[in-house]
Amino acid sequence: MVDVLLTHSYHLHYDRKQVRKMQPYSPLGTLYAAAVLKQRGFSVALFDSMLDDPGQAFPLQLDRHRPKVVAIYEDNFNFLTKMCLTRMREAAYEMIDAAKSLGSKVVINGSDASDHCREYLDRGADFVLLGEAEETLLELVESLIRNGGGSTRGIRGLVRRAAHGGSPIRTPQRPLIRNLDELPLPARELIDMEKYRRAWKDAHGFFSLNLVASRGCPYRCNWCAKPIYGDSFHARSPESVALEMLELRERFGADHLWFADDLFGINPRWVADFADHAERHRAAVPFKMQSRADLMTPETTAALARAGCAEVWMGVESGSQKILDAMQKGLRVEMVARARESLRENGIRACYFLQFGYPGETWRDIEETIQMVRETRPDDLGISVSYPLPGTKFHERVREQLGEKTNWVDSQDLSMMFKGAYTSEFYRALHDALHGEVASWSSPGTWKFDLRDSSQASLEGVAGIQEMWLRVEDLERTCRNSDATLLPVLADALVRT
């Protein structure tokens, strides 16, 4: 018997797109929570549902460990969990059912649970942990196990069921951890590292691991949900990050790293210090990360190159200044070209996240985005449609347009869930055509760590791409000529506000 069995609900094989990409990363947030509990002396086990089917393997783990507490603690550093995919919610519900049948207390934390506390509690969870939850989980486990199930009323940052079916009871918000260096390193010893290594080696020929240097993002794009860290931003010390890079290479054999931070490189001085420590400790490992175009200055990109950066994913979103302003992105379109050139000069791949379908976007705005991509020629793209998540200004604006479907099934869904200018079919065709064109610019295998979507590998040359663009234009004309798909007047008003 163990005190706590930790798990999470994201299962790679429930997500068609991610199966094709086959870039699995261990549940970093879950491993941080496990490390905190272990540090305090609790016995801990992990069921990692990234590669093991929770519907089949989880009941076996419950029977093996007989845990007093089951913590479905989502990896809040995995952007896929922030999308609140319905198939993963179903997986969480199934694990709650299995844990309750054994008599375990069930604790849950994550973006979806934060947005739908009552639903998870009604399904059987005993507690929902809100926000940054390592310390909340620790206090709760101490109360449930060491204090004989004592009162939880004084524990900040949790929601529990009320007696007689009343509204859930929330305790006061817990302050965020300011000194991240006080946290132990993730308990990577709990995962089956060889299973991850085989998946990466078989699919890509190298092995990649994840880590984080910071938590949160201070920018306030109005479509971005932040149920865990809000608008805060706290960074670890540069040297601690460099030393963890070294450990991942020397102890676990990582050939490549993924910084899973919401935003990396916000402070130029921090980046320069990080590069200095990476050089001093000879810790540099090729890595990719997420940032903003306006942060990719010549000084920062040069420092990133010294630290081993091989690829930067920038939240570009649109090539239309009108749309960027409507999103409250705080970015000028011309900054994208400067960032792309700065990264190129330092030998770093420049990749863009784009989203189409934001309220007020017209065919002209889409054309401006396509033109920006063609002029700046990024190395890769991640394309989505605007996705309304609770807690955002964007969600409030389109809430009355939402139907029964309020979340995607998986990350390939690309369904429009509010009234946009065009249909889901149009945006999916646009996704395929633009992806295909960018993929055609470089030959496969020209870069050791080529992480492009393998779904593009079957493209049959220029003719195939031209055919996809003809389909996009045909769908655009169809939508434009149909009153049922015209952009509502409301959208124009939203852009003006």
N, C-alpha and C positions, 0 to 999 in steps of 0.2 A: 504493500500500500504506500502511496505517496501523498504528500500534503496537497500538491497542486499539479494538475495536468493542464498545461497550456496548449492552445491550438489557435487556428485562425481559419477563416472560411473561404479563402481564395484558392481555387483548384485550377491549375493550368489547363487541364484537359476538358474543363467546362467552357473554355474560351477558344473558339475556332481560330481566331487571328493569332493568338499567342502560341497555340500549338504549332502553327506554321513557322512562326519566328523562332521558337524554341530557344528562348533566352531566360531561363528560370533563375530567379534570385531567392535566396533564403529569406524568411520573414523577419526582417531586421528589428522592427518594433517589438515583435513577440519575443525575440531573443534578448532585447534589452530588459523587458519585464522579467524574463526568467532569470537573468543575471542579478537583478536587484533582489529577487526572492532568495536565490541561492546565497547571496552575500549575507543575508540576514539569518541563514541557517535552516531554511525550509527545504524539504525534499521536493524536487521538481522533476517532472518528465515533460516531454514535448511530443505532440502529434503534429507533424508538418504536413499540411494538406496541399502544399504546392504541387507535389508530385504523386502523393498517395490519395486515392479516392476516399473522401471522408465518409461516403455512404457505405463503403465496404470495410475499410481498415479501422475507422475510428471506434466502432463498437468493440473490436478486438483489443484496442489499446485501453479502453475503459475497463474491460474485464481483466486485463493484465495488471493494471496499476491500481484499480479500485480507489480513485482519488477522492479526497474529502471535498475538494473544490475543483471545478472545471472552469478555466478562464479562457473564453473565446476572445482572445486579445488580438485584434487585427494589426497587420503591419501598416501603420499609418504613413510609412515612407514609400509604400508602393502606390503609385498614382492610380493603379487599377482599382484599389479598394475605395478610393475617393469618388469613383464613378458610381458607387452603390449599385452594382449590377444585380439584377433580380435573381439570376441563377446562383450567385454567391449568397444572397439572402436566404434562399431556399436551403442551401447547404448549412448555413448557420442554424436555421430552424430545426433541421434534421439532427444536428449535433446537440442542440438543447434538449430535444426529445430523448435522445439516447442517454444523455447525462442524467436527466431527471429520473429516467426509469431505473437508474442505478442508485438513486438517492443522493447524488452529489449536489452541492450548492453550485449554481451556475452564475458566473459573472461575465459580462460582455462589454467590450469597448471597441469603438470604431466609428467612422463617419456615418454609416447607415444607421447604426444603433443610436447615435447621438440625435439624428434627425427623426427617428421613429421609436423613441423610448417606450411608449405605451404598447406598441405592437410587439416589441421583443419581450416586455414584461408579461403581457397577456399570453404570449406563447410559452412562457414558463421560466424565463430568466429571473433570477432573484434580485440582481442588481445590474444597472447600467452605469459604467464609469464614463464620466464626461471629460473631454479635454485631454491634456497630457496626464497620463494615468498611472505611471509607475509607482509613485508614492501613494496614490489612492488605493491601488491594488495591494500594496504592502500593508497599509494600515487595516484594510478590510480583511485580508487573510489572517493577520495577527488577531483581529477581533473574533473571527469565526473559528480559528483553530486553537490559539494559545489562551484566549480569554473565555473559552467555553461558549462561544456564540453570544458574546456580550453585545451591548448596544452599539449600533452603528450610527447613531444620531449625530455624533460629533465629528464624523469623518467627512471632510469636504470633498466635493466633486463627484457625488454619486446620486443616482435616482433609484428609488425602491418602490415597490407596490404599497399602496395604502390598504388599510383594513376595509373590508366590506365593499371592495370594488370602487373606491373613490379615486380621485385623480392621483397620479404618481407623485410621490414626495421627493423634492429636490433639496439637497443640502447646499450650503453656500459654495461658490466657485473656488477652486483651488488655485493659488498662485502658480505661475509657471516656474520651472527650474531655471535659474539664471546661470549658475555655474555648471555647465554640462560636463566639465572635467571631473566632477564628483561622482558621476555615474560609472559603474564598471563597464568594461567592454561587453558587447553582446555575447551571450553564451553559445558560441558557434559549436562547441563540443557536443551540443545536444542534437545537431542535425546529422543526417547521413551525407557527409561531404562528397563521398565517392559517387553517389547517385547524381548529384549536381555536376560533378566533374565529367562523368560519362555523357550526360545530356549535352553539355557544351562541346566536348571534344568531338562527339559523333556529328553534331550539327554544324560546328564552325571551326573545329581544329584547334581551339584554344579554350582556356578556362577563365571565366570572369566571376568575380565576387563583388558584393556591394558593401558600402559603408556610407556614413554621413558625417559631415563636418559642422552642420548647423541644424537648427530647427526653426521653421516658420518663414514668413515672407512679409516685409513691411509695405509692399505695394498693394494697391486697392483696386485692381481691375474688377469691374462690377459683375463679372460672370463667374468669378473664382470663389469656390466654397472653401471656408477655413474653419471647420467645426472643431479642430483639435487645437491649433496654436493661435488662432485669430490673426491679428496683424502684427504679432510680435516677431522678433528675430533675435536668436541667441546663437553664438558660434563657439565651438570648442577652441582651445589654444592651437595655433598652427603646428607646434611641435608634436602635440598628442596625435594629430591627424597624420602627420608624416610617419610617426612611429607605428601607427596602426597599418598604414600602407605597407611598411616594411614587414610587419608580422604576417599580413595576408599573403605576401609573396614568399617569405621564407618558411613559414609554418604550414601554410595551406597550399602553396604552389600556384598562386594566382598569376596568370599571364596578363590579365587585364582587369580593370576596376570600373565600377559604376558608382559615382557619387549620387545618391538618391535624394539629396537635398532638394527642397522646393526651389531654392535659388542659391547658386554657388557664385562666389566672386563679387559679392556686394561691396566689400571694403578693399580698395586697392592695396592698402598697407598690409592687410591680413594676407592677401594673395602673395605679395612679395615675400613676406616672412615665411609663409608656407613653402614657397619655392626654395628659399634659403635653407630651411630645415630639410627638405627633401634632398637637396644636393649634399648637405653636410652629412646626413645619415645614409646617403646613397640608397634612398628609399623610392626613387621615382619608378612608377609602373605606368604603362599606358592606361589612360582613363578617359571616360566620357562623363559629361555632367550637363545640367540645365542652367541657363542664365538668361539675361536680357541683352538685346543688341546694344543698348546705350551703356552697358557696363563693359563691353568688349573694346576698351581703348587699346592703343598700341602698347602702353606700359603693362596693362593687365594681361594681354594676350602673350606678350613676351615672357612674363613671369609664369603663366600657365604652361607654356612650352617647356620651360626649365623644369617644372614639376612633373612633366610627363603627359600633359593633356594631349589627347589625340583627337577628341571630338567634342564639340559644343552644340547642344540643342538649345536654340533660342525661341522664346515665345513671341514669334513675329505676328501671328494671328491674321493680318490682312495687309494688302498693299494699298488699301484705300485710307487716306488720312481721315476721311469722314467717319469711317467705321472704327478706326483706332480711337478717335475722340469720343465716339458714342460708347465705346467700351471703357472709357476712362483709363486707357492703357498708359498714358504718360510717355508715349513714344512717337517720334517722327519717322516717317517712312524712309527718309534719306539716311537715317542712322543705320538701317539694315545693310545698305551697300557698304558703308564705312566699316561696320563690324565684320562683314563677310571678307572684305579685302584685308583687314588686319589679321584675321585668323588665317587666311591663305598665306600671307607673308610669313607667318610663323609655323607653317606646316600643319595647321590644325583643321580638321574637317569642320565645315559649318553646315548645320542642319536646322531646318525651320519647323516649328509647330504652326500650322495654319488651321483656322476654323472658318467655315462658311455658314451662311444662313442667319447671321445675327440680324435682329430687327432693323429694317431700313436698308439692308444691303440690296443693291440692284445688280442687273447684269453688267452695268458699267463698273461697279465696284469689283465684281468678280474678275472682269477683264484687267483691271489695274493690278489685282493680285497676281494673275497669271503673268502679266508683263513684268512685274517685279521679279518673279521667280526666274523668268527667262533671261532677264538682264543680269541678275546677280549669280545665277547658276549654283544654287546650294548643292551640297553633296548628297543630301537626303531630305525627305519630307515626312512629317507626321500630320495627317489631314483628318479633321473631324468636322462635325457640324455643331453649332452652338447648342449646349446641353444645359438646360435649366436645373440647377440644384438648389434645394432649400437653403435659406439663409443668405442668398445673394440678392442684390438689387435687380439683377436680370430676371431671376425667378419671380420676384414680386411683379415685375412689369408684364410678364406673360402668363401669370398664374391662371387667369380666367380663360386662357386659350387651351390649357392643358386638358387632355382627355383622361381616360382610364390608365393609359400607359404613361408613367412618370419616370421610368428608369429603363435603360437599355438592358437587354438580356445578357449580352456579352459585349466586348469592346469592338466587335465588328459590326454591330447593329446599325449604327449611323442613321437611326430613325429621327425624323423631325417630330418633336413632341409638342410643338406649338405651331401656330399659323405663320409659316414663312412664305417667302416669295416663290419658292419652287418646291417640288415634291421630294420625298426621300429618294426616289429612283433617280432624279436628276443629280442630287448631291453624291450619290454613290457612283454614278457615271463620271462625274467631275473628279471625284477621288481617284478612280482608276486611271483616267486619262492623264492627269497631272503627275501622279505617281509614275506612270509608265514613261512619260517623257523624261522626267528627271533620271529614272533608272537607266534610260538609254544613253545618257551622256557619258557614262563611264563603263568600262568593261568589267565584268565580275572578276574578283580576285586581284584587283589592282592595289588593294590595301589589305594588310594582314587582318585587321579587325573590321572587316566589312559587315556591318550589322543590318543591311537593308532587308526589307520585308521579302522573304523568299517567294512570296506569291507573284512577284513581278518577273521571276526567272523564266517564265514560259512565254514572254512577249516575243512575237515574231517580227522583229524589225520595225522599220519606219511605217510600213503599210498598216501594221496592226495598231500603232499609236494613232495614225491618221483616222482610222476607222473609229477608234474610241472618241476622238474629238468630234467627228461627225455626229456621233450619237449624242454627245453633250449638247451640240448646237440644235439638233432636232428636238431634244427634250426641252431645251430652253424656249424654242418657238412654241411648242405645244403648251407649255405652262403659261407663257405670256399671252397666248390667245384664248386662254380659258378663264372665265370669270371666277371659277371655283378655286383657282390657285393664285389669283392676283394678290399682291401684298396689301393687307388692310391699311386703311388710313391711320389706324392707331400707331403703326410702326413708324411712320414719318414723324408723328408727334413725339415718340420716344426718343428718336435721334436728336430732335431739337432740345429735349430736356437733358 
